[in-house]
């Protein structure tokens, strides 16, 4: 699955509903102010209404566990007994393009069929997000100079020219999850590296490969600018963007965005 879940504290954290921006507002630029405001206050924003996204999300998340159970995936078991299996790939700028993810045979055939259009759609939405974010920020020129002397004058230029890492995660645990106050996090609060990440909210899939949208896929917590934690609630059919540590390492953003981002993190844990 892409995007993850849960955590438990001695007392349940308050709910956090991130700002949702319509995809159409990114396309025509009418939501640019709301985008920057949301990122400045929490570092997270959800994009809703991406044409074709809901169906592709369901297809890829349902197909991930079977492929992730093959040697094509890298497995890691956390101290709490949760096992994460990851199908990892990347996309290169220019002619390099989208790199293959897994064998298109056997258990991975359905995954590969679903992955291609999903990756293309997310890439297009990510490019649009980066363009709107870049146009709303004041960047010095050049913003970044590569080792070979190539200059990049905007955040969008950096995003377009950079390598994009793409991970599909499937999480399993042998014993049922508990949401009690003694439940430890699988992955504790942390800030991701890079400029930003995009993910789709998790989906519970049965052992037989059937998606269950009504089943509890866990909790996802965020650390807010005031130091508090909150349980994030996402529209399952949204594409969520989180600012990464790299966003405030360059002098390209309003002070409010940088200062808030220093204390903003993402918590992803499966209970």
Secondary structure, 3 states (H helix, E strand, C coil): CCCCCCCCCCCCCEEECCCEEEHHHHHHCCCHHHHHHHHHHCCEEEEECCCCHHHHHHHHHHHHHHHHCCCCCEEEECCCCCEEEEEEEEEECHHHEECCCCCCCHHHHHHHHHHHHHHHHHHHHHHHHHHHHHHCCCCCCCCEECCCCCEECCHHHHHHHCCEEEEEEEEECCCCCCCCCCCCCCCCCECCCCCEEEEECCCEECCCCCEECCCCCCCEEEECCCCCEEEECCCCCCEEEEECHHHHCCCCCCHHHHHHHCCCEEEECCC
